[in-house]
Amino acid sequence: MKRLMLGNILLKMDKSYFVVGLNYGDEGKGSIVDFLTWKFNADTVVRFNGGSQAAHNVVEGQREHCFSQFGSGTFIDGTRTYLSSFMYVDPISLMVEGEVLQQKGVSDAHQRLFIDKGCAIITPFQKYVGRMRELTQGNSSCGMGVGETVRDSVVLGDGQLRIGDLKDRRTLEDKLDFLRRVKLDQAEQLLDLSQNSELVREYLEKMSREVIVEDISKEYREFASRV
């Protein structure tokens, strides 16, 4: 009998087990998902919503990892991760997390990762503008670009980059260039509101380099080849 673990929810083919966080995080969801994956021999951990800002800490013997985008059962051999279409994915951070897991003895994390083609991608442009927006409003956030990408997914519609777009280089680079121009325009407006903050200006300068689209495209295509 196959079983699925949905981030906070453990699903069996005939039953569902819910582990729901009703606070502001830090309820121990990561360790609970890890335990239930082991207890029920779940073959797939499904993260059904959220983004790369997650911090699901798991301690297993001498190993410890704060799972961000991989499922919290990844320490268990053979357990797969599936990211549903409601996830907001940061491919560059995912590759880094995979490399960290490899150093901790998980050599095949990327091979066990499956991502719905409808997942919205958090680009560096959205990270920069999200941080700029928070700075101009005097707020603070995790700076991971999740909120900015959620907003763009609604406002930009098909202009938002999604996992399925990584299969075609032209589509990938066209959408990256579109997002860069949109976010650059927003960044210039935010610079005026920030009274020329040095940090905001630094983000704007990074986004102004046209070569950045080519650089990001290369990293995303490398990511797509691994997953």
Residue, then its C-alpha position, 0 to 999 in steps of 0.5 A: m500500500k503506497r502512502l503520501m506525506l503532504g508537508n503537514i499531512l500524511l496520506k495513505m491510500d485508505k486514510s489521511y493523517f493531518v499534522v497542522g501548524l496553527n501557530y506561527g511556525d516552530e511547532g515541530k512540523g519537520s520532526i513530526v513529518d520525519f517521524l511519521t515518514w519513518k513510522f509508516n514507511a511513506d514513500t513520498v513527502v508532498r509539500f502542498n503550499g508555501g515557499s523557500q522560506a520554510a525551516h523544518n528542522v530535523v535531527e537524526g542521530q548525528r545528522e541535522h538539517c533545516f529543510s527548506q524545500f525538500g521534504s522533511g523525510t529526505f533523510i530516509d532512504g528512497t523517500r521522494t519529495y513532490l512539490s505541488s502546483f501551489m508551491y513557490v520554488d527557488p531553483i538556485s536555493l534548491m540546488v544549494e540545499g541539495e549540495v548541503l544534503q549531499q555533504k550530510g550523506v544524502s547523495d540522491a536528493h535531486q533524483r528523488l525530487f519531483i516538481d509540478k510544472g505549474c509551480a511558480i518560480i521565485t526569481p532573483f528579480q522578485k527577491y530584490v524588489g521584495r526586499m526593496r519594498e520592505l525597506t521603503q515601507g520600514n518593514s522586515s521579512c525573510g527576504m526570500g521573495v515569496g510574497e513578491t512572487v505570490r503577487d506577481s503570479v496574480v498580477l502578471g498571469d502567464g508572464q510569471l515564470r513557472i517550472g514548466d517553462l524551464k523545458d524551453r530555453r527561448t520561453l525561459e529567457d523571454k520570461l526572465d527578460f520580461l520579469r527583469r524589465v517589469k521589476l526594474d521599473q518597479a525598483e526605479q519607483l521604489l528608489d524614489l520612495s526610499q530617498n536613494s537608500e544605498l541598499v536599494r540602489e545596490y539592488l537596482e544596479k544588480m537588476s540593471r545588468e542585462v547579462i543577468v538574464e543569461d546567467i540565471s537562465k544557465e543556472y535554471r537549465e542546470f537545475a532542470s537537468r538534475v530534477 
